[in-house]
């Protein structure tokens, strides 16, 4: 086949030379001779005319109709190209030797997972002397999609050399980009990642496009977008000849994912709805809706179902533009989103905004040329550290189409994006990367040979550093014969920046009735007093979930209207992660006689001075007193039984006095505050264990008047 392609190239080059030659007559003589030569080595192109098919007029008419319908759908573009392929293939059954038809079939296959089939059709079109040089560009794309990068570069170079000066000016950038993608791909394939890439299977994926996975904080629920038909009369978008987008969900049970179901609630409608992101507490789902140009909305989980979509604030959307993907920092005070609004570098860019002192969003700003390119950026995922951003781009050092990249915000600027590497990325479109709650798994969307049709959702398993080579003994060979080893040939490792997490989950309940409560859960950094995040427990069930990165001392405050707040202290070391803690929280009503432990009040051993880590909780206590001006309380100090009774009583009293002094210093009326030290007279646990003694060393407050 290569010889035929080269002969056709020689023919093209020769013709151009003859046209530009002063020896026109001699050139024509030579040209006629060359044409006679090429006819002997090339197949004959057959048109859809009676001259070629005189004995089958009925079949010819049907084939012509199929070509016309295929052409109509092909010109529509988008999903219609795949529909056009069916008509072209029917026509090819009647006449497989038409050059233009073979080129069209090859081009259609470039829009399907079966890009491997495009090569033969495009090569056949060249063999049949298709009358357009564009076939070489298409063949370059086909070789690129099939990992034949050197051959792809050869085709792109030949196509570029065959263009007129005006055509070269218009297309040079596109061709150079393709060649660069092939060179990038060769480099990345030489250093593959140590990963497994697994299709999520038929329980999740369908024969239609499935993409944009969004993972719940605990990693057990996956929301995604699908273009599969719904109901007896599914609606189809006339713009791309595909069914409208809808949001589905699947749950993880053990190691398996359940059969995907349409998401219940008030999100899906008769237009496009697609997943875009989820809040850290899993209670807010961000959704792209395709009407009126395309905007981002949010839905809140309430009473066991997802509520009606609500528009995001005006600053985060723009009239006449399209916003498609969005992520928030864990404290909710900064947002990153994708938009094609004016002022970008080209196509869709990543923008950011932050809240001002009044809680409103500032005017968004572009993330800059370090991240955004003249091509499209898409599909954002922000790691729990709030400074590592994953996104897809058609620019940078892509292997072709969209690749997944990572950038980190350091020293006031975004670092140069880094390609995640092969085989996560491929010459096809790779999008919608999202990490799981551990360091080992991630999900993304791609169109690959093992798919079920269109885009599918895949799971990545990161294998970590390569283990030393193990030489088996005889018994191991016997075992391997019974159960062959799972061998991974990939050697390189891509550093995926993710933060090891501890998952804290449970329910917020009324302490007396055990009814579920909707509560506000605030997460503070005890060392900096910074509010890291704010969550809500589910109104229907009281359930909450918090992801806690290691290496911090956390204060957790739980507050609900008409209830005393509850506090938790969690000091999580960097090594004490990758675990799940179940903790139900019981809130007491604001009533006389009720008392709670202040779990985030800290003192040095034997001292009564408040440590700075106490200030976050003291601020919450101040807020309770400020919002309930008739409330009077007693602050009490308690110790373990180590040391004398008198020493412990005096120490506990001084500590209680420190808390009262703090509140008075903030403006709380001294008449509303009393304090007392009880030493070790009121233990709540045994003093025989270290854990019990720690529980007894505490500060409490009790309501004495309401």
C-alpha positions in Angstrom: 0.0 0.0 0.0 2.9 2.4 0.8 4.2 2.0 -2.8 0.8 3.0 -4.2 0.6 6.0 -1.9 4.0 7.1 -3.0 3.2 6.7 -6.7 0.1 8.9 -6.2 2.3 11.5 -4.4 4.7 11.4 -7.3 1.8 12.0 -9.6 0.5 15.0 -7.6 4.0 16.5 -7.5 4.6 15.8 -11.2 1.3 17.5 -12.2 2.1 20.6 -10.2 5.5 20.8 -11.8 4.1 20.5 -15.3 1.6 23.2 -14.7 4.3 25.6 -13.5 6.7 24.6 -16.3 7.3 26.8 -19.4 7.5 23.7 -21.5 3.7 23.2 -21.6 3.5 21.0 -24.7 6.3 18.7 -23.6 4.8 18.5 -20.1 1.5 17.5 -21.5 3.1 14.7 -23.5 4.9 13.4 -20.4 1.8 13.8 -18.3 -0.3 11.6 -20.7 2.4 9.0 -20.5 2.5 9.2 -16.7 -1.3 8.9 -16.4 -1.2 5.9 -18.6 1.4 4.4 -16.2 -0.6 5.1 -13.1 -3.7 3.5 -14.5 -1.8 0.3 -14.9 -0.7 0.2 -11.2 -3.8 1.8 -9.5 -7.3 0.5 -9.0 -10.1 2.0 -11.1 -12.4 4.5 -9.4 -16.1 3.6 -10.1 -18.7 6.4 -10.1 -22.3 5.8 -9.2 -23.4 5.9 -12.8 -25.1 3.6 -15.3 -21.8 3.4 -17.2 -20.3 1.3 -14.4 -23.5 -0.5 -13.3 -25.7 -0.9 -16.5 -27.4 -4.1 -15.2 -28.6 -3.0 -11.8 -30.5 0.2 -12.0 -32.5 -0.5 -8.9 -29.4 -1.1 -6.7 -27.8 2.0 -8.2 -30.8 4.2 -7.3 -30.7 2.8 -3.7 -27.0 3.3 -3.4 -27.3 6.9 -4.7 -30.0 7.6 -2.0 -27.8 6.3 0.7 -24.9 8.5 -0.5 -27.2 11.6 -0.6 -28.5 10.9 2.9 -25.0 10.2 4.2 -23.8 13.5 2.7 -26.7 15.4 4.4 -25.9 14.0 7.8 -22.2 14.3 7.3 -22.6 18.1 6.6 -24.5 18.5 9.9 -21.4 17.4 11.8 -21.4 16.2 15.5 -23.2 13.0 16.2 -24.7 13.1 12.7 -21.3 11.9 11.3 -21.8 8.6 13.0 -25.3 8.3 11.6 -23.9 9.1 8.2 -21.5 6.2 8.4 -24.4 3.7 8.3 -25.7 5.1 5.0 -22.2 5.2 3.5 -21.5 1.6 4.4 -24.7 0.5 2.7 -23.7 2.4 -0.4 -20.2 0.7 -0.2 -21.8 -2.7 -0.2 -23.0 -1.9 -3.7 -19.9 -0.1 -4.9 -16.8 -0.5 -2.8 -14.6 1.1 -5.4 -15.6 4.8 -5.2 -12.7 7.0 -4.1 -14.8 9.8 -2.5 -17.0 7.3 -0.7 -14.0 5.5 0.8 -12.6 8.8 2.0 -15.9 9.7 3.6 -16.2 6.3 5.4 -12.6 6.7 6.7 -13.3 10.2 7.9 -16.5 9.0 9.7 -14.6 6.3 11.5 -12.3 8.9 12.9 -15.3 10.0 15.0 -16.0 6.6 16.4 -14.1 4.2 18.8 -13.2 2.1 15.7 -10.6 4.5 14.4 -8.5 1.5 13.4 -11.0 0.9 10.6 -10.4 4.4 9.1 -6.9 3.6 7.9 -7.9 1.0 5.3 -10.6 3.1 3.8 -8.4 6.2 3.5 -5.6 4.2 2.0 -8.1 2.7 -0.4 -9.3 6.2 -1.4 -5.7 7.1 -2.3 -5.3 3.9 -4.3 -8.4 4.9 -6.2 -6.9 8.4 -6.9 -9.4 10.4 -4.8 -9.3 13.9 -6.3 -8.4 15.9 -3.1 -5.2 16.3 -1.2 -7.1 16.5 2.0 -7.1 12.7 2.2 -3.4 12.8 3.3 -4.3 15.0 6.2 -7.1 12.6 7.2 -4.8 9.6 6.8 -2.3 11.4 9.1 -5.0 11.7 11.7 -5.9 8.1 11.3 -2.3 7.0 11.8 -2.0 9.3 14.8 -5.2 7.8 16.4 -3.8 4.3 15.8 -0.4 5.1 17.5 1.5 5.0 14.1 3.1 8.4 14.8 6.0 8.3 12.4 3.7 7.5 9.5 1.3 10.2 10.7 4.1 12.8 10.7 5.1 11.7 7.1 1.5 12.2 5.9 1.2 15.6 7.6 4.5 16.8 6.1 3.5 15.7 2.6 0.1 17.4 2.9 1.8 20.6 4.0 4.2 20.5 1.2 1.4 20.0 -1.3 -0.5 23.2 -0.3 -0.6 26.4 -2.2 1.0 29.4 -0.4 -2.5 30.7 0.6 -3.6 27.3 1.9 -0.3 26.9 3.8 -0.9 30.2 5.6 -4.3 29.1 6.7 -3.5 25.6 7.7 0.2 25.6 8.8 -0.6 26.1 12.5 -3.0 23.1 12.5 -0.6 20.8 10.7 2.3 21.9 12.9 0.2 21.2 16.0 -0.6 17.7 14.7 3.1 16.9 14.2 3.9 18.3 17.7 1.2 16.0 19.2 2.8 13.0 17.5 6.2 13.9 18.9 4.8 14.4 22.4 3.0 11.1 22.2 6.2 9.2 21.2 7.9 10.7 24.3 5.1 9.9 26.7 4.7 6.3 25.5 8.4 5.7 26.1 7.8 6.5 29.8 4.4 4.8 30.6 2.7 5.1 34.0 2.4 2.1 36.4 -1.4 2.0 36.2 -4.3 -0.2 35.3 -7.0 1.3 33.1 -10.3 -0.6 33.4 -13.6 0.0 31.7 -16.4 0.3 34.3 -18.4 -2.2 32.4 -21.9 -2.6 31.1 -23.6 -1.9 34.5 -22.4 1.8 34.1 -21.5 2.3 30.4 -23.9 1.9 27.5 -23.7 1.8 23.7 -24.2 5.6 23.8 -21.9 8.4 25.2 -21.2 8.1 29.0 -18.9 10.7 30.6 -18.2 13.3 33.2 -18.0 11.2 36.4 -18.5 13.0 39.7 -17.7 11.2 42.9 -19.3 11.6 46.3 -16.9 12.5 49.1 -17.0 8.9 50.5 -16.3 7.4 47.1 -19.4 5.2 47.1 -21.7 7.0 44.7 -20.8 8.0 41.2 -22.9 10.5 39.3 -22.3 10.8 35.5 -23.8 12.1 32.3 -25.3 9.8 29.6 -26.8 10.3 26.2 -28.7 7.0 26.3 -32.4 7.1 25.3 -35.1 7.4 27.9 -38.7 6.2 27.8 -40.8 5.1 24.8 -40.3 8.3 22.8 -36.8 9.5 23.7 -36.0 13.1 22.5 -33.1 13.7 20.2 -31.1 16.9 19.8 -31.4 18.0 16.2 -28.1 19.8 16.4 -25.9 16.7 16.8 -28.4 13.8 16.2 -27.8 12.4 19.7 -30.2 11.9 22.6 -30.4 14.7 25.2 -28.0 14.5 28.1 -29.3 13.2 31.5 -27.7 12.5 34.8 -27.4 9.0 36.1 -26.0 7.5 39.3 -24.4 4.2 40.4 -23.5 3.0 43.9 -20.5 0.9 45.0 -21.5 -2.3 46.9 -18.5 -4.2 48.0 -16.1 -4.1 45.0 -18.9 -3.8 42.4 -20.9 -0.9 41.0 -24.7 -1.3 40.8 -26.6 -0.9 37.5 -26.8 2.8 36.7 -30.1 4.5 37.3 -31.6 7.8 36.3 -31.0 10.3 39.1 -34.2 10.9 41.0 -35.3 14.4 42.0 -35.9 17.6 40.1 -32.7 17.8 38.1 -33.3 16.0 34.8 -35.7 17.7 32.3 -36.4 17.7 28.6 -33.2 19.6 27.8 -29.5 18.9 28.4 -28.4 18.3 32.0 -24.8 17.2 32.7 -22.8 16.6 35.8 -20.2 19.3 36.6 -19.1 18.9 40.2 -20.1 18.2 43.8 -19.6 20.1 47.1 -17.2 18.7 49.8 -20.1 17.5 51.9 -21.9 15.8 49.0 -25.1 17.9 49.6 -24.8 20.2 46.5 -24.5 18.9 43.0 -23.4 21.3 40.3 -25.0 20.8 36.9 -24.6 22.1 33.4 -28.0 22.9 31.7 -27.9 23.4 28.0 -30.7 25.8 27.4 -30.2 29.5 26.7 -26.6 29.0 25.6 -25.6 26.8 28.5 -25.2 27.8 32.2 -24.2 26.2 35.5 -26.8 25.5 38.2 -26.8 23.9 41.6 -29.1 21.4 43.2 -29.4 20.7 47.0 -30.1 17.3 48.5 -33.2 17.7 50.7 -35.6 15.1 52.1 -33.9 12.2 50.4 -33.9 13.7 46.9 -32.2 16.3 44.7 -34.0 19.6 44.5 -34.9 22.0 41.7 -31.9 23.5 39.9 -31.0 27.0 40.9 -28.9 29.5 39.0 -25.4 30.3 40.3 -24.7 34.0 41.3 -24.6 36.4 38.4 -20.9 37.0 38.6 -20.3 33.3 37.7 -22.3 33.4 34.5 -22.4 35.7 31.6 -25.1 36.4 29.0 -24.5 34.8 25.7 -21.6 32.7 26.9 -21.2 29.1 27.9 -20.0 27.9 31.4 -19.5 24.1 31.6 -17.4 23.0 34.6 -16.9 24.3 38.1 -15.1 23.5 41.3 -14.9 25.3 44.7 -12.2 25.3 47.4 -13.0 23.5 50.6 -14.0 26.7 52.4 -16.3 27.8 49.5 -14.6 31.1 49.2 -12.9 30.6 45.8 -14.2 29.1 42.6 -12.7 27.9 39.4 -14.9 27.5 36.3 -14.7 27.0 32.5 -16.2 29.7 30.2 -15.9 31.0 26.7 -16.6 34.6 27.9 -14.7 37.5 26.2 -11.2 38.2 27.4 -9.8 34.7 27.2 -6.9 33.3 25.2 -9.1 31.3 22.8 -12.0 29.0 23.0 -12.9 28.0 26.5 -10.6 29.1 29.3 -10.4 28.6 33.1 -11.5 31.5 35.2 -11.5 32.2 39.0 -13.3 34.4 41.5 -13.2 34.9 45.2 -15.7 36.2 47.7 -15.4 39.7 49.0 -15.9 40.9 52.6 -19.7 41.0 52.0 -19.8 37.4 50.8 -20.4 38.4 47.2 -18.3 37.1 44.3 -15.8 39.4 42.7 -15.5 39.9 39.0 -13.9 36.7 37.6 -10.3 36.8 36.3 -8.6 34.6 33.7 -6.2 32.1 35.2 -3.6 33.3 32.7 -1.4 32.0 29.9 0.5 29.6 32.0 -2.7 27.4 32.1 -4.9 28.6 29.3 -4.1 28.2 25.7 -5.4 29.3 22.3 -7.4 26.0 22.3 -10.1 24.7 24.7 -9.6 23.9 28.3 -12.3 21.8 30.0 -13.4 19.5 32.9 -12.0 20.7 36.3 -11.1 18.8 39.4 -9.6 20.5 42.5 -7.7 18.3 44.9 -8.5 18.6 48.7 -5.3 20.7 49.2 -7.0 23.5 47.2 -3.9 24.2 45.2 -3.7 21.2 42.8 -5.9 21.6 39.8 -6.5 18.9 37.3 -8.1 19.9 33.9 -8.2 18.8 30.3 -6.8 20.8 27.4 -6.3 20.5 23.6 -3.1 22.6 24.0 0.1 22.3 25.9 1.9 18.9 25.1 -1.2 17.0 24.2 -1.0 13.5 22.6 -4.0 14.5 20.5 -7.4 15.9 21.2 -8.0 16.6 24.9 -5.4 15.4 27.4 -5.5 15.5 31.2 -3.1 17.9 32.9 -2.2 19.0 36.4 -1.0 22.3 37.7 -0.1 23.5 41.2 -0.4 27.0 42.7 3.0 27.8 44.3 4.6 31.1 45.4 1.6 33.1 44.0 1.5 31.6 40.6 0.3 28.5 38.7 3.1 26.1 37.7 3.5 25.0 34.1 0.8 22.3 33.5 2.1 18.7 33.4 0.7 16.0 31.2 -0.6 13.1 33.3 1.0 10.7 30.8 0.3 7.5 28.9 -1.8 5.3 29.1 -4.2 7.7 31.0 -3.9 10.0 28.1 -4.2 8.8 24.5 -4.5 10.4 21.0 -8.3 10.5 21.6 -10.2 12.9 23.9 -9.5 12.2 27.6 -11.6 14.3 30.0 -13.3 14.6 33.3 -10.6 13.3 35.6 -11.6 12.9 39.3 -9.7 11.3 42.2 -11.1 8.9 44.7 -10.9 9.5 48.5 -7.7 7.4 48.6 -4.5 7.8 46.7 -5.0 4.7 44.5 -8.0 5.3 42.2 -9.4 7.9 39.8 -12.0 8.0 37.1 -12.1 9.7 33.7 -13.9 9.5 30.3 -12.4 8.4 27.0 -13.2 6.7 23.7 -11.2 3.5 23.4 -11.3 0.2 21.6 -12.8 -1.7 24.5 -15.7 0.6 25.0 -19.4 -0.1 24.6 -20.1 2.7 22.2 -19.1 6.4 22.2 -17.3 7.7 25.3 -17.1 5.4 28.3 -16.1 5.9 31.9 -12.9 4.2 33.0 -11.3 3.6 36.4 -7.5 4.2 36.9 -5.7 2.2 39.5 -2.3 3.6 40.4 0.2 0.9 41.2 2.9 2.9 42.9 6.7 2.3 42.7 7.9 -0.7 40.8 8.8 -3.7 43.0 12.2 -5.4 42.8 12.3 -8.3 40.3 11.4 -11.6 42.0 12.9 -14.8 40.6 10.5 -17.7 41.4 11.6 -21.1 42.5 10.2 -24.4 41.1 7.1 -24.3 43.3 6.2 -20.8 42.1 6.3 -21.9 38.5 3.8 -24.7 39.4 1.6 -22.1 41.1 1.8 -19.8 38.1 0.7 -22.6 35.8 -2.5 -23.0 37.9 -3.1 -19.2 38.3 -1.1 -17.1 35.9 0.4 -14.0 37.4 -1.0 -10.5 36.6 2.0 -8.9 34.9 2.2 -5.1 34.4 4.7 -4.1 31.8 4.6 -0.4 32.7 7.7 1.0 34.4 7.4 4.7 35.0 5.4 6.3 37.8 3.5 9.6 37.6 3.4 11.5 40.8 -0.2 12.2 41.4 -0.5 14.9 44.0 -3.3 13.9 46.3 -3.8 14.4 50.0 -4.2 11.3 52.2 -7.6 11.6 53.9 -9.5 10.5 57.0 -13.2 10.2 56.4 -15.4 11.4 59.3 -19.1 10.5 58.9 -22.2 10.0 61.0 -25.5 11.5 61.9 -26.5 14.7 63.8 -29.4 13.8 66.2 -31.5 15.3 68.9 -30.0 14.1 72.2 -33.4 13.4 73.6 -35.6 12.2 70.8 -32.8 10.9 68.4 -34.6 12.6 65.5 -32.2 13.7 62.7 -31.2 17.3 62.6 -30.1 19.7 59.9 -27.0 21.3 61.3 -24.2 23.6 60.2 -20.8 21.9 60.6 -17.8 24.1 60.6 -14.2 22.9 60.3 -11.4 25.0 61.7 -7.7 24.8 61.7 -6.9 25.0 65.5 -3.4 26.4 64.8 -4.5 29.3 62.5 -8.1 29.7 63.7 -9.0 29.7 60.0 -12.4 28.4 58.9 -11.5 25.7 56.5 -14.9 24.6 55.3 -18.6 24.7 56.2 -21.0 21.7 55.6 -24.6 20.9 56.3 -26.0 17.6 57.6 -28.8 16.2 55.5 -32.2 17.5 56.7 -34.0 14.1 56.1 -31.4 11.8 57.7 -29.0 14.0 59.7 -26.1 12.4 57.8 -22.9 14.2 57.3 -19.5 13.4 55.8 -16.2 15.3 56.1 -12.9 14.6 54.4 -9.9 15.5 56.7 -6.4 15.7 55.2 -3.6 14.6 57.5 -1.1 16.8 59.2 -3.6 19.2 60.9 -5.2 19.8 64.3 -8.9 20.3 63.6 -11.8 21.8 65.5 -15.2 20.7 64.4 -18.2 22.7 65.6 -21.8 21.5 65.0 -24.6 24.0 65.4 -28.4 23.9 64.9 -31.1 26.5 65.7 -32.4 26.2 69.3 -29.6 23.7 70.2 -26.3 24.0 72.1 -23.3 23.6 69.8 -21.2 20.5 69.9 -17.4 20.5 69.4 -15.0 17.8 68.4 -11.2 17.8 68.4 -9.3 15.7 65.8 -5.5 15.9 65.7 -4.6 13.9 62.6 -1.0 13.2 61.8 0.2 12.8 58.3 0.6 9.1 58.8 -2.8 8.6 60.6 -4.9 8.7 57.5 -6.8 6.4 55.0 -9.4 5.4 57.5 -13.1 6.0 58.2 -14.4 7.2 61.5 -18.1 6.8 62.3 -19.3 9.4 64.8 -22.9 10.2 65.6 -23.3 13.7 67.2 -26.1 14.4 69.7 -27.2 18.0 70.2 -28.8 19.3 73.4 -31.6 21.8 73.3 -30.9 25.3 74.8 -32.5 24.7 78.2 -31.6 25.4 81.8 -29.4 22.7 83.3 -28.0 21.5 80.0 -24.2 21.4 79.8 -21.6 20.5 77.2 -17.9 19.8 77.1 -15.7 22.3 75.2 -13.5 19.9 73.4 -11.3 22.5 71.8 -10.1 24.5 74.8 -6.4 23.8 75.4 -3.9 24.6 78.2 -0.3 23.6 78.8 0.3 21.0 81.5 -0.1 22.6 84.9 -0.9 26.1 83.4 -4.1 28.1 83.1 -3.2 30.3 80.1 -5.3 29.6 77.0 -3.3 28.2 74.1 -3.9 29.8 70.7 -5.6 26.6 69.4 -8.5 27.4 71.8 -9.5 30.6 70.0 -11.6 29.1 67.3 -13.9 27.4 69.8 -14.0 30.4 72.1 -15.2 32.4 69.1 -18.1 29.9 68.7 -19.0 30.2 72.4 -18.9 34.0 72.1 -21.3 33.8 69.1 -23.7 31.7 71.1 -23.7 34.3 73.9 -24.0 37.2 71.5 -27.0 35.6 69.7 -28.8 34.7 73.0 -28.5 37.9 75.1 -30.6 36.5 77.9 -28.4 33.4 78.4 -26.4 33.0 81.6 -23.8 30.3 82.0 -21.3 28.8 84.3 -17.9 27.8 83.1 -16.4 24.9 85.0 -12.9 23.4 85.1 -12.2 19.8 85.8 -9.0 17.8 86.2 -7.8 14.2 86.6 -6.8 12.8 90.1 -3.0 13.2 89.5 -1.7 15.5 92.3 -3.3 16.9 95.4 -6.9 17.8 95.6 -6.1 21.4 96.5 -3.7 21.9 93.6 -6.1 20.5 91.2 -9.0 22.6 92.5 -7.1 25.8 92.2 -5.8 24.9 88.7 -9.3 24.0 87.5 -10.7 27.3 88.8 -8.0 29.4 87.2 -8.6 27.7 83.9 -12.4 28.4 84.1 -11.6 32.0 85.0 -9.4 32.3 81.8 -12.4 31.4 79.6 -14.7 33.9 81.4 -12.0 36.6 81.1 -11.8 35.9 77.3 -15.6 36.4 76.9 -15.6 39.5 79.0 -12.8 40.9 76.9 -14.9 40.3 73.9 -17.8 42.4 75.4 -20.0 39.8 77.1 -21.6 41.2 80.3 -19.8 39.8 83.4 -23.2 39.5 85.1 -24.0 36.7 82.6 -20.9 34.7 83.5 -19.8 32.6 86.5 -16.9 30.2 86.9 -16.0 27.4 89.2 -13.2 24.8 89.6 -14.2 21.3 90.6 -10.8 19.7 90.6 -11.3 15.9 90.3 -14.6 15.8 92.1 -16.7 15.2 89.0 -15.0 12.6 86.8 -16.8 11.4 83.7 -14.4 8.4 83.1 -12.1 6.2 85.1 -8.8 7.8 86.3 -7.2 4.4 86.1 -6.4 4.7 82.3 -4.7 7.4 80.3 -7.8 7.7 78.1 -10.0 8.2 81.1 -7.7 10.8 82.7 -7.7 12.7 79.4 -11.5 12.8 79.3 -11.6 14.1 82.9 -9.3 17.0 82.0 -12.0 19.2 80.5 -13.7 22.5 80.4 -17.5 22.7 80.4 -20.3 25.2 80.3 -23.8 24.9 81.8 -26.9 27.0 81.2 -28.0 28.5 84.6 -30.6 30.9 83.2 -32.3 31.3 79.9 
